[in-house]
Amino acid sequence: MRTAPPPVIVLVRPQLAENIGATARAMVNFGARELRVVNPQPYDEIHAARMACDGRLVLERMKRYPDLRSALADCAYTVATSRRLRRIKIAPLEPRAAMAKLLTFSSPARTAVVFGAEQAGLTNEELFLCDVASAIPTSDQGSLNLGQAVLLYLYEWFLAAHPDTTLPLSLDRPATHAEKQRSYDLLGKLLRASDYKPLSRLPEFMRRVKLLFETRPLSFREQKILLKALRYLEKITDPPPPARTKK
């Protein structure tokens, strides 16, 4: 079974080098590789490359087109993004729904997400060239720049395309029983040295402390931090060595 390829990203009349570079950077982060631009304004290519970081190869392979019609000619399904959709009475899809729709088209079919110029966006004619329109819900005072918008759509595409992707809670390994026990033993020693009362209740108190830390298992690094703090306290509570007497 062929999987859906990443969408082509199309920027129509982009004006700022940093937005073109940020787009390339967002693309490489989420596996998209094909960037197309329609009539870009003159921009500093060196500045765009700096913003792109690992996405410089995307910029090097970027294709230029004279109009949106030619940029979308080989695409089977296209999503137009715009904040003006309510004014022109188009019911937009939210980014998540729009990106899920792209996944119904398997390879070699190409899909595209189209973004307009930073200030003016897409014209009505350009909106109607696409198959569906999409808008990012924001507050009335909120606005996203071009690079942010591209990042958000590609993030939603990536999650839809890789539903089993999860982030590890910690890159650190869990602490072993022996490592945790060193911390518990030292804590008990410090409590006894501090004249914990009543001493007969100390075992029960230590069990409660242990349960407190077991609600979320300690990582190796967390255990090291705890042990270091306890050893520091141990130095404070240890009696000073006897002073040497002069003969």
Stockholm file with secondary structure:
# STOCKHOLM 1.0

chainA/1-247         MRTAPPPVIVLVRPQLAENIGATARAMVNFGARELRVVNPQPYDEIHAARMACDGRLVLERMKRYPDLRSALADCAYTVATSRRLRRIKIAPLEPRAAMAKLLTFSSPARTAVVFGAEQAGLTNEELFLCDVASAIPTSDQGSLNLGQAVLLYLYEWFLAAHPDTTLPLSLDRPATHAEKQRSYDLLGKLLRASDYKPLSRLPEFMRRVKLLFETRPLSFREQKILLKALRYLEKITDPPPPARTKK
#=GR chainA/1-247 SS CCCCCCCEEEEESCCCHHHHHHHHHHHHHTTCCCEEEESCCCCCHHHHHHHHGGGHHHHHTCEEESSHHHHTTTEEEEEEECSCTTTTTCCCBCHHHHHHHHTTSCTTCEEEEEECBTTTBCCHHHHHHSSEEECCCCCTTCCCCHHHHHHHHHHHHHHHHCTTCCCCSCSSCBCCHHHHHHHHHHHHHHHHHTTCSSGGGHHHHHHHHHHHHHTSCCBHHHHHHHHHHHHHHHHHHSCCCCCCCCC
#=GC SS_cons         CCCCCCCEEEEESCCCHHHHHHHHHHHHHTTCCCEEEESCCCCCHHHHHHHHGGGHHHHHTCEEESSHHHHTTTEEEEEEECSCTTTTTCCCBCHHHHHHHHTTSCTTCEEEEEECBTTTBCCHHHHHHSSEEECCCCCTTCCCCHHHHHHHHHHHHHHHHCTTCCCCSCSSCBCCHHHHHHHHHHHHHHHHHTTCSSGGGHHHHHHHHHHHHHTSCCBHHHHHHHHHHHHHHHHHHSCCCCCCCCC
//
